[in-house]
Amino acid sequence: MIFCAVLGDPISHSLSPRMHNLWFQREGIDGCMIPVRSSVELLASNLEALQRLGFKGANVTLPLKEKAFQLSDVRSDASMVCGAANLVCFQNQQITADNTDGYGFTWNIRHTVPGWMPRQAAVIGAGGAARAILAALIETGAEKILVTNRTRERISQLPSALLSSIEIVDWQYRDEMLQDCDVLVNTTSLGMVGNPALPLRLDALPKSAVVNDIVYKPLETPLLKAARERGNIVVDGFGMLLHQAVPAFRAWTGVTPTIDQRFREMVLSS
Ligand code: ATR
């Protein structure tokens, strides 16, 4: 039997158990993911307990991602760029850390646009999610990456590995920066239920560009609605959540699970 967990606080809303337990069922694997509520302070002892119990590993969500990274013994490049982990595996008495958000970002877009390769990207925001997305854009070969953020200093706090590959644009010029871009990504929480919409005019954005929002509540944010109405290809943020879970399931079971429309609907309806 394969046991894995998802840790966070709060954790009862997490869709990870639903996703992984559906995959265990679909793949005919005797396995189970359980949610574990954990504070930052108790993360070390909780991970140790899970390791002793024979768990394969865990997903880690807010507010534990940085602490999980710090507690790990072996770190992937993706987790090092982000300074945060969303996946830990227990192997040979060690904790290995990875960050699969960037993978989720790329493969979510490729699910809609097969073979997608970015050329010139416009990224809104410079928080934790932006780090993973910027690293993914660099890895997938984007030639030019323009980044804007309400607070400019926040961009300068990005790791040098990212800073050396981006161009910073002042927040006041965010509308103009969309010119010639073939992908636009909102990595901020603007557009989420309860938050104002992202203040961005799309007029300069080529109609052939892909527009992606990491916000998935609502599934169609005001940004995605505006982009769809003017003819852009839109990719919602829910797929990123689904796709970031794939490397975790593969790490624990050796099986790469599939994401199809039925799977998406089953997770959405839970
Ligand atoms: P996450 O880890 O999910 O990316 P975060 O680190 O708190 O969350 O980052 C949130 C992002 O949303 C930041 O880029 C933030 O901009 P600031 O650095 O200026 O705070 C952005 N954001 C949040 N509320 C915003 C608002 N009202 N207007 C513009 N940007 C906003």
Residues whose N, C-alpha, C, O or C-beta is under 5 A from the ligand:
A	BS01	ATR	G125 A126 G127 G128 A129 A130 N149 R150 T151 R154 T187 T188 S189
